[in-house]
Amino acid sequence: MARRIALILTSILCVYLLFAALRGIDLLRVDDPAVQGLGIAVLVLPTIGIVLVIREIRFGKLSYTMGQLVTEALLPKNGLSEEEKQHYLDQIIEKTKTDLENWQYWYCVALGYDLTNERKLARESMQHSVELYQAAKPK
């Protein structure tokens, strides 16, 4: 379900970016230098948007791939109470302190933070996990 929602929202954003890019091109065709400058500025925004969308899609795909590779014993069980979620997070953080270069531990720390509704910390932990995974992956 979340994948469908992400696909729909990404599609809507791409349509919006396309319309913005077309409007920027229209502005570039006007003979007034001020309007052409505005056209360039309007084209910069869709370019940044596309770069960010691609970056997020790559991050999501890589996170998904990593999730398939994580040792199942490390993953949290379904249906945990709030206390059990916090206990899981505390345990995985302690485990991570013993091996700070283990991407699987950091992945699970991100899951633990997500379970406890600490979205910012979850994202930062997942980004760190991705960095460790990419550094450990043979090139």
Secondary structure, 3 states (H helix, E strand, C coil): CHHHHHHHHHHHHHHHHHHHHHHHHHHHCCCCHHHHHHHHHHHHHHHHHHHHHHHHHHHHHHHHHHHHHCCHHHCCCCCCCHHHHHHHHHHHHHHHHHCCCCHHHHHHHHHHHHHCCCHHHHHHHHHHHHHHHHHHCCC
